[in-house]
Each structure stands twice: as structure tokens, then as C-alpha cells.
Amino acid sequence: MVCHLPFLLPVAGLALFAILPFPMALGLYVPLTVLSIAIALPAIRALAQPIPLGGPTPRPREGLVVSSERRAAVVRWGDELWNAVADEPLALRDRVVIVELRGLTALVHRADAAELPRPKGTSA
């Protein structure tokens, strides 16, 4: 709630006009408003920044098939388990290369494949 204080200072400062004579109230209100703007502008700029979502595109990494059903599998990637799909059938304990993430599913290829496709946006 304290973060809203700079926005409320000018509104609260209007009460000065009811209590003090006009020249004195104006003399206090203007610096109060300038101070409020000086504090609020950096906060407004920070709030206008886009929210970072997701992370960087993963580089091809190796995983291990822990469960397989034809071309669909569950792959252990580090300490995480991912649903995975492949162009070729996968067997239990196959080493795979994670090429791309599509939502919550990893696109994988067997690590022993002769030519692994490159992820989008990378060159040879």
C-alpha cells in the first residue's frame, strides 16, 4: 500500500487549501506535487516494461526415454520429466536430443540418428 502514497499526495494536499490561506497552501501544494511526480514517474516507467515470459529457447540437449509408446514418450531431461514426440519410434532407455519445445511437449530425435535436425533459428 505504501507504493500508492506518491499518487495520493496531491489529493491529500488539496486539504491544505481548506486549512491554510491560498498563497501559503499553494506554496506547499506545488512542491508536494512536484515531489510526488518525481517519485511516481520511475515507478510508472517500471510498470510499463513488458513482463518477461518463458525463458530462452533451449539448445539441443540430451535426455533419456523413461517410458515409451511408439513415437510418444516420457523423457527425463535433467531432473524433469517431459512428454515427448519423435519422428521415429523410441525405445525405453534410448538417448534422445531435445530439439524444440512446443508448449509442454518436447520434440526429440534419437541421439544415435545419423543427421540430427537443427532447431529453428540456428545455422550450421
N, CA, C and O atoms as a MOPAC input file, in Angstrom:
PM7 MOZYME 1SCF
protein

 N      0.81100 1    -1.20000 1     0.00000 1
 C      0.00000 1     0.00000 1     0.00000 1
 C      0.85300 1     1.26200 1     0.00000 1
 O      0.40500 1     2.30100 1    -0.48500 1
 N      2.04900 1     1.20000 1     0.52100 1
 C      2.91000 1     2.37400 1     0.57200 1
 C      3.26800 1     2.83100 1    -0.83800 1
 O      3.54700 1     4.01000 1    -1.05400 1
 N      3.26200 1     1.90800 1    -1.79800 1
 C      3.62400 1     2.27300 1    -3.16300 1
 C      2.60600 1     3.23100 1    -3.78300 1
 O      2.91300 1     3.90100 1    -4.77000 1
 N      1.39900 1     3.30500 1    -3.21900 1
 C      0.38400 1     4.21500 1    -3.74500 1
 C      0.49400 1     5.61700 1    -3.15200 1
 O     -0.17400 1     6.54000 1    -3.61700 1
 N      1.31400 1     5.77900 1    -2.15000 1
 C      1.44400 1     7.06300 1    -1.47100 1
 C      1.81000 1     8.21500 1    -2.40800 1
 O      1.20500 1     9.28100 1    -2.29800 1
 N      2.77700 1     8.05400 1    -3.33100 1
 C      3.08900 1     9.17800 1    -4.22100 1
 C      1.89600 1     9.62500 1    -5.05900 1
 O      1.80000 1    10.79900 1    -5.41800 1
 N      0.99300 1     8.71000 1    -5.37200 1
 C     -0.17300 1     9.08200 1    -6.17200 1
 C     -1.23500 1     9.78700 1    -5.32600 1
 O     -2.05900 1    10.53100 1    -5.85900 1
 N     -1.21900 1     9.55800 1    -4.01400 1
 C     -2.21500 1    10.16200 1    -3.13300 1
 C     -1.77500 1    11.50500 1    -2.55800 1
 O     -2.61300 1    12.25600 1    -2.06000 1
 N     -0.49300 1    11.82300 1    -2.61400 1
 C     -0.00900 1    13.07800 1    -2.03200 1
 C     -0.69800 1    14.31500 1    -2.62100 1
 O     -1.11400 1    15.17900 1    -1.85000 1
 N     -0.84100 1    14.44400 1    -3.94600 1
 C     -1.52500 1    15.63400 1    -4.46300 1
 C     -2.98400 1    15.71600 1    -4.02200 1
 O     -3.49700 1    16.80600 1    -3.76700 1
 N     -3.65000 1    14.57300 1    -3.93400 1
 C     -5.05100 1    14.57800 1    -3.49900 1
 C     -5.13300 1    14.99200 1    -2.03000 1
 O     -5.97400 1    15.80800 1    -1.65500 1
 N     -4.26000 1    14.42700 1    -1.21000 1
 C     -4.24200 1    14.80000 1     0.20500 1
 C     -3.82300 1    16.25900 1     0.36700 1
 O     -4.27400 1    16.94100 1     1.28800 1
 N     -2.96600 1    16.73200 1    -0.52400 1
 C     -2.50900 1    18.12000 1    -0.45700 1
 C     -3.61500 1    19.12700 1    -0.71500 1
 O     -3.49800 1    20.28800 1    -0.32200 1
 N     -4.68800 1    18.70100 1    -1.37100 1
 C     -5.81100 1    19.61500 1    -1.60500 1
 C     -6.44400 1    20.07100 1    -0.29100 1
 O     -7.05300 1    21.13900 1    -0.23100 1
 N     -6.30300 1    19.27200 1     0.74600 1
 C     -6.84000 1    19.66100 1     2.06000 1
 C     -6.14300 1    20.91200 1     2.59100 1
 O     -6.70100 1    21.63300 1     3.41800 1
 N     -4.92000 1    21.16900 1     2.11500 1
 C     -4.20900 1    22.37700 1     2.54500 1
 C     -4.98900 1    23.63700 1     2.19500 1
 O     -4.94800 1    24.62500 1     2.92800 1
 N     -5.70500 1    23.59800 1     1.06400 1
 C     -6.44900 1    24.78400 1     0.63500 1
 C     -7.63800 1    25.06400 1     1.54900 1
 O     -8.09200 1    26.20500 1     1.63500 1
 N     -8.14500 1    24.04200 1     2.23000 1
 C     -9.25400 1    24.25200 1     3.16000 1
 C     -8.75900 1    24.76500 1     4.51000 1
 O     -9.50600 1    25.40800 1     5.24800 1
 N     -7.50200 1    24.47900 1     4.82700 1
 C     -6.98000 1    24.82400 1     6.15000 1
 C     -6.20300 1    26.13900 1     6.13400 1
 O     -6.36600 1    26.97500 1     7.02300 1
 N     -5.35500 1    26.31600 1     5.11700 1
 C     -4.44400 1    27.46100 1     5.07700 1
 C     -4.93400 1    28.52200 1     4.09400 1
 O     -5.76200 1    28.23600 1     3.22900 1
 N     -4.42400 1    29.74000 1     4.22800 1
 C     -4.73100 1    30.76400 1     3.22500 1
 C     -4.16900 1    30.33500 1     1.85900 1
 O     -3.19300 1    29.58900 1     1.78400 1
 N     -4.80000 1    30.81700 1     0.79000 1
 C     -4.47100 1    30.36300 1    -0.56300 1
 C     -2.98400 1    30.47800 1    -0.90100 1
 O     -2.41700 1    29.48200 1    -1.35000 1
 N     -2.30900 1    31.62100 1    -0.71800 1
 C     -0.89700 1    31.70400 1    -1.11000 1
 C     -0.01100 1    30.70500 1    -0.35500 1
 O      0.90900 1    30.12900 1    -0.93500 1
 N     -0.28900 1    30.50300 1     0.93000 1
 C      0.51300 1    29.56800 1     1.71200 1
 C      0.22800 1    28.11600 1     1.27900 1
 O      1.14700 1    27.30500 1     1.16200 1
 N     -1.04400 1    27.80500 1     1.04500 1
 C     -1.42100 1    26.45300 1     0.61100 1
 C     -0.80900 1    26.15100 1    -0.75200 1
 O     -0.33100 1    25.04200 1    -0.98700 1
 N     -0.82400 1    27.13600 1    -1.65300 1
 C     -0.24400 1    26.94000 1    -2.98600 1
 C      1.26100 1    26.73700 1    -2.87700 1
 O      1.83600 1    25.92700 1    -3.60500 1
 N      1.90100 1    27.46800 1    -1.96800 1
 C      3.34200 1    27.32400 1    -1.76100 1
 C      3.72500 1    25.93300 1    -1.25100 1
 O      4.82700 1    25.46200 1    -1.53300 1
 N      2.86100 1    25.28700 1    -0.52500 1
 C      3.12700 1    23.92700 1    -0.05000 1
 C      2.66900 1    22.86800 1    -1.05800 1
 O      3.29200 1    21.81400 1    -1.19400 1
 N      1.57200 1    23.16500 1    -1.75900 1
 C      0.98700 1    22.17800 1    -2.67100 1
 C      1.86700 1    21.93300 1    -3.89600 1
 O      2.01900 1    20.78700 1    -4.32100 1
 N      2.44500 1    22.98500 1    -4.46800 1
 C      3.26500 1    22.83100 1    -5.68100 1
 C      4.49500 1    21.95800 1    -5.40400 1
 O      4.72000 1    21.01500 1    -6.16400 1
 N      5.30200 1    22.20700 1    -4.37300 1
 C      6.43900 1    21.30500 1    -4.12600 1
 C      5.99600 1    19.87300 1    -3.79800 1
 O      6.66200 1    18.90800 1    -4.17400 1
 N      4.87400 1    19.74900 1    -3.09600 1
 C      4.35400 1    18.42600 1    -2.77600 1
 C      3.98900 1    17.65900 1    -4.04800 1
 O      4.26700 1    16.46500 1    -4.15400 1
 N      3.37600 1    18.33400 1    -4.99900 1
 C      3.00100 1    17.70800 1    -6.26800 1
 C      4.23700 1    17.37300 1    -7.09500 1
 O      4.30200 1    16.30100 1    -7.69600 1
 N      5.21800 1    18.27200 1    -7.13700 1
 C      6.45600 1    18.00600 1    -7.88400 1
 C      7.18400 1    16.80600 1    -7.27700 1
 O      7.68500 1    15.95200 1    -8.01000 1
 N      7.24500 1    16.73400 1    -5.95700 1
 C      7.87100 1    15.59100 1    -5.29000 1
 C      7.12800 1    14.29900 1    -5.62300 1
 O      7.74700 1    13.26700 1    -5.88100 1
 N      5.82300 1    14.36300 1    -5.61700 1
 C      5.01200 1    13.19000 1    -5.93500 1
 C      5.27100 1    12.70300 1    -7.36000 1
 O      5.39400 1    11.50100 1    -7.59300 1
 N      5.35300 1    13.62200 1    -8.30300 1
 C      5.62200 1    13.26200 1    -9.70300 1
 C      7.02800 1    12.69000 1    -9.83600 1
 O      7.23600 1    11.71700 1   -10.56000 1
 N      7.99900 1    13.29100 1    -9.13800 1
 C      9.38300 1    12.80200 1    -9.21400 1
 C      9.50200 1    11.37700 1    -8.67600 1
 O     10.32100 1    10.59700 1    -9.16100 1
 N      8.69900 1    11.04100 1    -7.68800 1
 C      8.72400 1     9.68100 1    -7.14100 1
 C      7.92100 1     8.72400 1    -8.02000 1
 O      8.31300 1     7.57100 1    -8.20100 1
 N      6.80600 1     9.19300 1    -8.56300 1
 C      5.89200 1     8.31600 1    -9.29800 1
 C      6.37600 1     7.98400 1   -10.70700 1
 O      6.11700 1     6.88200 1   -11.18900 1
 N      7.06900 1     8.90000 1   -11.38200 1
 C      7.48300 1     8.63700 1   -12.76800 1
 C      8.37200 1     7.40400 1   -12.91600 1
 O      8.11300 1     6.59500 1   -13.80800 1
 N      9.40300 1     7.21600 1   -12.09400 1
 C     10.17700 1     5.97100 1   -12.22800 1
 C      9.33100 1     4.71900 1   -11.98600 1
 O      9.54400 1     3.68700 1   -12.62100 1
 N      8.37600 1     4.81700 1   -11.06900 1
 C      7.50300 1     3.66900 1   -10.81000 1
 C      6.62200 1     3.38000 1   -12.01800 1
 O      6.41500 1     2.21900 1   -12.37100 1
 N      6.10800 1     4.41600 1   -12.64700 1
 C      5.26800 1     4.22900 1   -13.83600 1
 C      6.08900 1     3.64500 1   -14.97100 1
 O      5.61300 1     2.76200 1   -15.68500 1
 N      7.31700 1     4.12200 1   -15.15200 1
 C      8.18300 1     3.56300 1   -16.20700 1
 C      8.47700 1     2.09000 1   -15.95100 1
 O      8.48700 1     1.28400 1   -16.88100 1
 N      8.71400 1     1.74000 1   -14.69400 1
 C      8.99100 1     0.33900 1   -14.35800 1
 C      7.77000 1    -0.53500 1   -14.61900 1
 O      7.90600 1    -1.66700 1   -15.08300 1
 N      6.59500 1    -0.02600 1   -14.32700 1
 C      5.37400 1    -0.79400 1   -14.57000 1
 C      5.07200 1    -0.93800 1   -16.05200 1
 O      4.38400 1    -1.87900 1   -16.44900 1
 N      5.57200 1    -0.02500 1   -16.88100 1
 C      5.30500 1    -0.07800 1   -18.31700 1
 C      6.18200 1    -1.09200 1   -19.04400 1
 O      5.93900 1    -1.38200 1   -20.21500 1
 N      7.19500 1    -1.63500 1   -18.37400 1
 C      8.07600 1    -2.61700 1   -19.00500 1
 C      7.30300 1    -3.89800 1   -19.27300 1
 O      6.44900 1    -4.28200 1   -18.47400 1
 N      7.59200 1    -4.57200 1   -20.39600 1
 C      6.90900 1    -5.83600 1   -20.66500 1
 C      7.32700 1    -6.90700 1   -19.65300 1
 O      8.45600 1    -6.91800 1   -19.16200 1
 N      6.40300 1    -7.78500 1   -19.36300 1
 C      6.67400 1    -8.86300 1   -18.42000 1
 C      7.40600 1    -9.97400 1   -19.15700 1
 O      6.89800 1   -10.47100 1   -20.16200 1
 N      8.58400 1   -10.37900 1   -18.69100 1
 C      9.28300 1   -11.47200 1   -19.36600 1
 C      8.58300 1   -12.79700 1   -19.08500 1
 O      8.36300 1   -13.16500 1   -17.93100 1
 N      8.24400 1   -13.49500 1   -20.14000 1
 C      7.59700 1   -14.79300 1   -20.01200 1
 C      8.48300 1   -15.86700 1   -20.61000 1
 O      9.15800 1   -15.63700 1   -21.61400 1
 N      8.48100 1   -17.02000 1   -20.00600 1
 C      9.26800 1   -18.12300 1   -20.53400 1
 C     10.74500 1   -17.86300 1   -20.35100 1
 O     11.14600 1   -16.95200 1   -19.62600 1
 N     11.52100 1   -18.64400 1   -20.99300 1
 C     12.96300 1   -18.49300 1   -20.90800 1
 C     13.54900 1   -18.51600 1   -22.29700 1
 O     12.81800 1   -18.51600 1   -23.28700 1
 N     14.83800 1   -18.53400 1   -22.37300 1
 C     15.46500 1   -18.59900 1   -23.68300 1
 C     15.17000 1   -19.94200 1   -24.34800 1
 O     14.93100 1   -20.94600 1   -23.67700 1
 N     15.19000 1   -19.93800 1   -25.66600 1
 C     14.96100 1   -21.17200 1   -26.40100 1
 C     16.04800 1   -22.16700 1   -26.04000 1
 O     17.23200 1   -21.84000 1   -26.11000 1
 N     15.66500 1   -23.37500 1   -25.65700 1
 C     16.69100 1   -24.32800 1   -25.23400 1
 C     17.54600 1   -24.80400 1   -26.39500 1
 O     17.05600 1   -24.97800 1   -27.51000 1
 N     18.79200 1   -25.00600 1   -26.13000 1
 C     19.69700 1   -25.59900 1   -27.11100 1
 C     19.42600 1   -27.09900 1   -27.12000 1
 O     18.91000 1   -27.64000 1   -26.14200 1
 N     19.76700 1   -27.77000 1   -28.20600 1
 C     19.56300 1   -29.22300 1   -28.19000 1
 C     20.31700 1   -29.84700 1   -27.02100 1
 O     21.52000 1   -29.63800 1   -26.86300 1
 N     19.61200 1   -30.59900 1   -26.22100 1
 C     20.21100 1   -31.26400 1   -25.07400 1
 C     19.79600 1   -32.72400 1   -25.08100 1
 O     18.81600 1   -33.11400 1   -25.71500 1
 N     20.55500 1   -33.50000 1   -24.37400 1
 C     20.24600 1   -34.92200 1   -24.32100 1
 C     19.31100 1   -35.23400 1   -23.17100 1
 O     19.35000 1   -34.60900 1   -22.11100 1
 N     18.46900 1   -36.22400 1   -23.41800 1
 C     17.57400 1   -36.74400 1   -22.40200 1
 C     17.55000 1   -38.25800 1   -22.50300 1
 O     18.19600 1   -38.84000 1   -23.37400 1
 N     16.80800 1   -38.89000 1   -21.61600 1
 C     16.72400 1   -40.34100 1   -21.57600 1
 C     15.25700 1   -40.73400 1   -21.57100 1
 O     14.47400 1   -40.21200 1   -20.77800 1
 N     14.88100 1   -41.65500 1   -22.45700 1
 C     13.49900 1   -42.11900 1   -22.53100 1
 C     13.23100 1   -43.01500 1   -21.32400 1
 O     13.91100 1   -44.02300 1   -21.13100 1
 N     12.23300 1   -42.64200 1   -20.50800 1
 C     11.88800 1   -43.44800 1   -19.33800 1
 C     10.58000 1   -44.20700 1   -19.53500 1
 O     10.27500 1   -45.13000 1   -18.78000 1
 N      9.81100 1   -43.82200 1   -20.54200 1
 C      8.57200 1   -44.51200 1   -20.87400 1
 C      8.30700 1   -44.25000 1   -22.34400 1
 O      8.47400 1   -43.12900 1   -22.82200 1
 N      7.89200 1   -45.29400 1   -23.06400 1
 C      7.74300 1   -45.12100 1   -24.49800 1
 C      6.51400 1   -45.84900 1   -25.00700 1
 O      6.19200 1   -46.94900 1   -24.56000 1
 N      5.83800 1   -45.21800 1   -25.94500 1
 C      4.71000 1   -45.82500 1   -26.63800 1
 C      4.78500 1   -45.36500 1   -28.08800 1
 O      4.24500 1   -44.31600 1   -28.44100 1
 N      5.44400 1   -46.13700 1   -28.91000 1
 C      5.71700 1   -45.82900 1   -30.31700 1
 C      6.46500 1   -44.50400 1   -30.42700 1
 O      7.61900 1   -44.40200 1   -30.01200 1
 N      5.79800 1   -43.47700 1   -30.99500 1
 C      6.50100 1   -42.19700 1   -31.20500 1
 C      6.27900 1   -41.19800 1   -30.07200 1
 O      6.87100 1   -40.11800 1   -30.06800 1
 N      5.44300 1   -41.55200 1   -29.12900 1
 C      5.23900 1   -40.70900 1   -27.94500 1
 C      6.03600 1   -41.30900 1   -26.79700 1
 O      6.15900 1   -42.52900 1   -26.68700 1
 N      6.57200 1   -40.45500 1   -25.94900 1
 C      7.40700 1   -40.95300 1   -24.85600 1
 C      7.41300 1   -39.95500 1   -23.71000 1
 O      6.93800 1   -38.82600 1   -23.83300 1
 N      7.95900 1   -40.40400 1   -22.60700 1
 C      8.27300 1   -39.51800 1   -21.48500 1
 C      9.78800 1   -39.52300 1   -21.37700 1
 O     10.41600 1   -40.57900 1   -21.29400 1
 N     10.36500 1   -38.32400 1   -21.38000 1
 C     11.81700 1   -38.17800 1   -21.40800 1
 C     12.27000 1   -37.48700 1   -20.13000 1
 O     11.67700 1   -36.49400 1   -19.70800 1
 N     13.32200 1   -38.01700 1   -19.51600 1
 C     13.94100 1   -37.34600 1   -18.36900 1
 C     14.98700 1   -36.39000 1   -18.92700 1
 O     15.95100 1   -36.80000 1   -19.57400 1
 N     14.77100 1   -35.10000 1   -18.66000 1
 C     15.66900 1   -34.05400 1   -19.14700 1
 C     16.19900 1   -33.34500 1   -17.90900 1
 O     15.50300 1   -32.52200 1   -17.31600 1
 N     17.41100 1   -33.66000 1   -17.52500 1
 C     17.94300 1   -33.16000 1   -16.25900 1
 C     17.18300 1   -33.83800 1   -15.13200 1
 O     17.17500 1   -35.06600 1   -15.03600 1
 N     16.54100 1   -33.04200 1   -14.27700 1
 C     15.73400 1   -33.63500 1   -13.21200 1
 C     14.24000 1   -33.46500 1   -13.47800 1
 O     13.42900 1   -33.58000 1   -12.55900 1
 N     13.86900 1   -33.18900 1   -14.74200 1
 C     12.47500 1   -33.00100 1   -15.11200 1
 C     12.01700 1   -34.11700 1   -16.03400 1
 O     12.81300 1   -34.69300 1   -16.77500 1
 N     10.72100 1   -34.41600 1   -15.97900 1
 C     10.11300 1   -35.36400 1   -16.90900 1
 C      9.27300 1   -34.58100 1   -17.90600 1
 O      8.45600 1   -33.74800 1   -17.51200 1
 N      9.47000 1   -34.84200 1   -19.19900 1
 C      8.76200 1   -34.13800 1   -20.26300 1
 C      8.03200 1   -35.13700 1   -21.14500 1
 O      8.54800 1   -36.22000 1   -21.42200 1
 N      6.83100 1   -34.77700 1   -21.58700 1
 C      6.17900 1   -35.52600 1   -22.65400 1
 C      6.95900 1   -35.22400 1   -23.91300 1
 O      7.38000 1   -34.08800 1   -24.13000 1
 N      7.15300 1   -36.23000 1   -24.74300 1
 C      7.96600 1   -36.03200 1   -25.94100 1
 C      7.34100 1   -36.76000 1   -27.11800 1
 O      6.66100 1   -37.77300 1   -26.95400 1
 N      7.58700 1   -36.22300 1   -28.31100 1
 C      7.19600 1   -36.88200 1   -29.55800 1
 C      8.41900 1   -36.91900 1   -30.45700 1
 O      9.29800 1   -36.06100 1   -30.38500 1
 N      8.45000 1   -37.94900 1   -31.31500 1
 C      9.58200 1   -38.11200 1   -32.22000 1
 C      9.07100 1   -38.58100 1   -33.57300 1
 O      7.96400 1   -39.10800 1   -33.68400 1
 N      9.89400 1   -38.38200 1   -34.60300 1
 C      9.54500 1   -38.85000 1   -35.94400 1
 C      9.76100 1   -40.34900 1   -36.08300 1
 O      9.14300 1   -40.99000 1   -36.93300 1
 N     10.62900 1   -40.90700 1   -35.25800 1
 C     10.91200 1   -42.34300 1   -35.33100 1
 C     10.48500 1   -42.99100 1   -34.01100 1
 O     10.41400 1   -42.31200 1   -32.98600 1
 N     10.20500 1   -44.28000 1   -34.02700 1
 C      9.82500 1   -44.95800 1   -32.78200 1
 C     10.96300 1   -44.90000 1   -31.75600 1
 O     12.13800 1   -45.01000 1   -32.10400 1
 N     10.59000 1   -44.72900 1   -30.50900 1
 C     11.57300 1   -44.66000 1   -29.42700 1
 C     11.41700 1   -45.87300 1   -28.52100 1
 O     10.31000 1   -46.37000 1   -28.31500 1
 N     12.52500 1   -46.33800 1   -27.98900 1
 C     12.51200 1   -47.46600 1   -27.05900 1
 C     12.93800 1   -46.98200 1   -25.68300 1
 O     13.54200 1   -45.92000 1   -25.53500 1
 N     12.61300 1   -47.77800 1   -24.69300 1
 C     12.99800 1   -47.46900 1   -23.32200 1
 C     14.51900 1   -47.34400 1   -23.22300 1
 O     15.24600 1   -48.15200 1   -23.80100 1
 N     14.99600 1   -46.34800 1   -22.50400 1
 C     16.42300 1   -46.05600 1   -22.27800 1
 C     17.15500 1   -45.54500 1   -23.51500 1
 O     18.38500 1   -45.49500 1   -23.51300 1
 N     16.43700 1   -45.16300 1   -24.56900 1
 C     17.08800 1   -44.50800 1   -25.71400 1
 C     17.58100 1   -43.13500 1   -25.27700 1
 O     16.90100 1   -42.43300 1   -24.52900 1
 N     18.75600 1   -42.75800 1   -25.74400 1
 C     19.23900 1   -41.39200 1   -25.54700 1
 C     18.63500 1   -40.55400 1   -26.66100 1
 O     18.65900 1   -40.95100 1   -27.82600 1
 N     18.09600 1   -39.40100 1   -26.30700 1
 C     17.46800 1   -38.52700 1   -27.29200 1
 C     18.03600 1   -37.12700 1   -27.16700 1
 O     18.56100 1   -36.74000 1   -26.12300 1
 N     17.91900 1   -36.37800 1   -28.25000 1
 C     18.30000 1   -34.96900 1   -28.26600 1
 C     17.01200 1   -34.16500 1   -28.33800 1
 O     16.18600 1   -34.38300 1   -29.22400 1
 N     16.84200 1   -33.23500 1   -27.40700 1
 C     15.66900 1   -32.37500 1   -27.39900 1
 C     15.95500 1   -31.22500 1   -28.34900 1
 O     16.86600 1   -30.42500 1   -28.13700 1
 N     15.14600 1   -31.16600 1   -29.41100 1
 C     15.37800 1   -30.19800 1   -30.47000 1
 C     14.54600 1   -28.93700 1   -30.25700 1
 O     15.01500 1   -27.82800 1   -30.51300 1
 N     13.31500 1   -29.10700 1   -29.79200 1
 C     12.41500 1   -27.96100 1   -29.69700 1
 C     11.36200 1   -28.24400 1   -28.63900 1
 O     10.99900 1   -29.39800 1   -28.40900 1
 N     10.87300 1   -27.19100 1   -27.99700 1
 C      9.76000 1   -27.31900 1   -27.06800 1
 C      8.53400 1   -26.70000 1   -27.70800 1
 O      8.57000 1   -25.56600 1   -28.18500 1
 N      7.45100 1   -27.45600 1   -27.71400 1
 C      6.17100 1   -26.96700 1   -28.23200 1
 C      5.17300 1   -27.04400 1   -27.08600 1
 O      4.57200 1   -28.09000 1   -26.84400 1
 N      5.00600 1   -25.94900 1   -26.39700 1
 C      4.14500 1   -25.96200 1   -25.22200 1
 C      4.77300 1   -26.82300 1   -24.14400 1
 O      5.88300 1   -26.55000 1   -23.68900 1
 N      4.05300 1   -27.87400 1   -23.73300 1
 C      4.55600 1   -28.77400 1   -22.69900 1
 C      5.09200 1   -30.06600 1   -23.28500 1
 O      5.31500 1   -31.03400 1   -22.55800 1
 N      5.29900 1   -30.09000 1   -24.58700 1
 C      5.79800 1   -31.28900 1   -25.25800 1
 C      7.12800 1   -30.98800 1   -25.92000 1
 O      7.29400 1   -29.95000 1   -26.56200 1
 N      8.07500 1   -31.90200 1   -25.76000 1
 C      9.39700 1   -31.74400 1   -26.37000 1
 C      9.44200 1   -32.52900 1   -27.67800 1
 O      8.98100 1   -33.66900 1   -27.74400 1
 N      9.99600 1   -31.91300 1   -28.71200 1
 C     10.25600 1   -32.60500 1   -29.97300 1
 C     11.65600 1   -33.18600 1   -29.85600 1
 O     12.62100 1   -32.45100 1   -29.64400 1
 N     11.76900 1   -34.51800 1   -29.99600 1
 C     13.05400 1   -35.18100 1   -29.78400 1
 C     13.41700 1   -36.04500 1   -30.98100 1
 O     12.56700 1   -36.40400 1   -31.79500 1
 N     14.69000 1   -36.36500 1   -31.06400 1
 C     15.22400 1   -37.31200 1   -32.04600 1
 C     16.22800 1   -38.19000 1   -31.32700 1
 O     16.90500 1   -37.74100 1   -30.40200 1
 N     16.32500 1   -39.44400 1   -31.75000 1
 C     17.30200 1   -40.34300 1   -31.13200 1
 C     18.70000 1   -39.76900 1   -31.29700 1
 O     19.03000 1   -39.22700 1   -32.35200 1
 N     19.51300 1   -39.88400 1   -30.27200 1
 C     20.86500 1   -39.32100 1   -30.29200 1
 C     21.76900 1   -40.06400 1   -31.25600 1
 O     22.75800 1   -39.50400 1   -31.72900 1
 N     21.44900 1   -41.31600 1   -31.55600 1
 C     22.29500 1   -42.07900 1   -32.46800 1
 C     21.88900 1   -41.90700 1   -33.92600 1
 O     22.46300 1   -42.55100 1   -34.80400 1
 N     20.90800 1   -41.04700 1   -34.19900 1
 C     20.49900 1   -40.80200 1   -35.58800 1
 C     21.67200 1   -40.16700 1   -36.33100 1
 O     22.42600 1   -39.37800 1   -35.76300 1
 N     21.81400 1   -40.52300 1   -37.60500 1
 C     22.97100 1   -40.06600 1   -38.39000 1
 C     23.00500 1   -38.54800 1   -38.50900 1
 O     24.05700 1   -37.93700 1   -38.32200 1
 N     21.88600 1   -37.94400 1   -38.81300 1
 C     21.85600 1   -36.49000 1   -39.00700 1
 C     20.71700 1   -35.91500 1   -38.18600 1
 O     19.54700 1   -36.17400 1   -38.46600 1
 N     21.05900 1   -35.14000 1   -37.17900 1
 C     20.04900 1   -34.55200 1   -36.31800 1
 C     19.57500 1   -33.23200 1   -36.90400 1
 O     20.40400 1   -32.41900 1   -37.31300 1
 N     18.28200 1   -32.99300 1   -36.95800 1
 C     17.80200 1   -31.70200 1   -37.44000 1
 C     18.15000 1   -30.60800 1   -36.44700 1
 O     18.21400 1   -30.84600 1   -35.24100 1
 N     18.37200 1   -29.42800 1   -36.95500 1
 C     18.70700 1   -28.29000 1   -36.10500 1
 C     17.42800 1   -27.57200 1   -35.69000 1
 O     16.45200 1   -27.55600 1   -36.44000 1
 N     17.42900 1   -26.97600 1   -34.49100 1
 C     16.26700 1   -26.20500 1   -34.08100 1
 C     16.10100 1   -24.97400 1   -34.96100 1
 O     17.04600 1   -24.51200 1   -35.60100 1
 N     14.88900 1   -24.46000 1   -34.97900 1
 C     14.60300 1   -23.27000 1   -35.78200 1
 C     15.47500 1   -22.10900 1   -35.32000 1
 O     15.69000 1   -21.92400 1   -34.12200 1
 N     15.97200 1   -21.33700 1   -36.26500 1
 C     16.74000 1   -20.14400 1   -35.93400 1
 C     18.21600 1   -20.37400 1   -35.70100 1
 O     18.92200 1   -19.43800 1   -35.32600 1
 N     18.71800 1   -21.59500 1   -35.91000 1
 C     20.15500 1   -21.82700 1   -35.74600 1
 C     20.74500 1   -22.21100 1   -37.08700 1
 O     20.05600 1   -22.74900 1   -37.95400 1
 N     22.01100 1   -21.93500 1   -37.24700 1
 C     22.68000 1   -22.27200 1   -38.50500 1
 C     23.75800 1   -23.30900 1   -38.24200 1
 O     24.12500 1   -23.57300 1   -37.09700 1
 N     24.25300 1   -23.88600 1   -39.31800 1
 C     25.25700 1   -24.94700 1   -39.19200 1
 C     26.59000 1   -24.41300 1   -38.74100 1
 O     27.54100 1   -25.17900 1   -38.58600 1

